[in-house]
Amino acid sequence: MTSPSPLPLDTLPDHLAAARWFGGKGRPFTVTSVTRAAEIRTDGEPRLVIDLVEVSYSDGAEPATERYQLPLSLYSHPQERLNHAFINWYDEGGESWVHAYDAIHDRDAMAAWLAAFAAVEPDGGAPVSESGPDGLVLRRLPGHELDPEAHSTPFSGEQSNSSVMFGNDSLMKVFRKLTPGVNPDIEIHDVLTRAGSDHVAALYGWAELGSGEGVLQLALLQQFLTTASDGFELALASVRNLFAEASVDPGGELAADQAGGDFADEAHRLGVALAEVHAALAEHFGREPVPPEALTALGDRMVARLDEAVTVVPQLAEQRERLRSTFAGVAGLSDVHRQRVHGDLHLGQTLRTVLGWKLVDFEGEPAKPLAERRQPDSPWRDVAGMLRSFDYAAHAVVMTATSADGTEDEDRDDRARAWVDRNSQAFLAGYLGDREPTSDEETLLRAYVADKAVYEAVYEARNRPGWLPIPLAALTP
């Protein structure tokens, strides 16, 4: 059972506002409560506890409230090595002072968490706190012996979660924003790991907290991919290589398939990997036809998003009728199926290792409610996300080059489009195997690609106006 936390509330708003993982940036909020959910036993200091912070927003928008996880490392004296992770200090009574730090940055605290995982029997659950049936439970999968001596290193740059690498052995992802229910990142990794999939980092275990609202899944522990390279960075390098080689080619006619960094074979392999992941998910979770009324509703939602987008990005008005027709065409389809999918797939959610492509982060779109992220969807949504990512990779390099030399280069634009076409076709060929897409699949894919580009246009207009030309160009015939 949770209880009120002694952690003072006064500094928490500033701490949350500065945290990369806080989803309420730019919204007026107050911290309404902090509860102590669990404690992981340690020998002496630090004490390792998990607090849950409730915030309420006053702008009338949804969600009106959110809950965030704060793993805390508690010491009786200040720890200068953790000054960058300091949260607050308080008196526990009798002049017993406690200094609280974000535990993600404390190797001693992370060692205690890893040791607790290592003590769990595979395919069992071990309560690690004394808070009764609603306490913290760690679960492990069979097949891997954890290295409890591995030192922790926090990752930098993450947006919505916090990850810690334990040597070259394992990686723990701590979910910061919590919603009651099964987290799809754990659920899907569990299924694919047990199925022996080669296209994900193996799941080693996870932490969850019981509550009257349902399970709160706090963290997952999985394989650390020591040879992994980010898919988006590899794509950028391929485009840069194409531009660099074209710049020294006497005729200036170097084609996308002639560059030393040609990406098409990798794009094909990535398509194969996605197809195999989709097949495994369909086998476990099932696959069902989408009824006509659901297709009509899907087209209507796309049209509604377009109409809303036009108010943010007026340039979209020129394409409005054509795009509405594209979205309305979804309602007339008859051979569409849905299943569990990735839900937020792009090159940045892929890693290339010596053993092939791996897909990561099966949480779905973070802004969507958890229940919606666990709903079945068309696999073509994932395909569309990857196609849009190829387009972003190529034109991001164009924009960077244009900013560097201050000139618009039509040949550079042509080469970028050729790179996108070549790799999109290779990816689709890998995904489809020996068959061609049906007319219904082509119609649905066009709609998903356009819907994704509309979303991107709104995002860029609000966050990176200089990048707005990328999705706008994709929406212009």
Secondary structure, DSSP 4 states (H G I P E B T S, - for coil): --EE--S-STTHHHHHHH-TT-TTTTS-EEEEEEEEEEEE--SSSSEEEEEEEEEEE-SSPSPSEEEEEEEEEEESS--GGGGGGEEEEEE-STT-EEEEEEGGG-HHHHHHHHHHHHTSPTTSEEE-SSSGGGSEEEEE-SS----TTPPEEE-SS-SSEEEEEETTTEEEEEE-EE-SB--HHHHHHHHHHHTT-SSSPPEEEEEEE--TT--EEEEEEEE--TT-EEHHHHHHHHHHHHHHHHHH-TTS---TTTSTT--HHHHHHHHHHHHHHHHHHHHHH--EEPPHHHHHHHHHHHHHHHHHHHHH-GGGGGGHHHHHHHHHGGGG----EEB---SS--GGGEEEETTEEEE--TT--TTS-HHHHTS-B-HHHHHHHHHHHHHHHHHHHHHHHHHHH----HHHHHHHHHHHHHHHHHHHHHHHTTSPPPHHHHHHHHHHHHHHHHHHHHHHHHH-GGGTHHHHHHT--
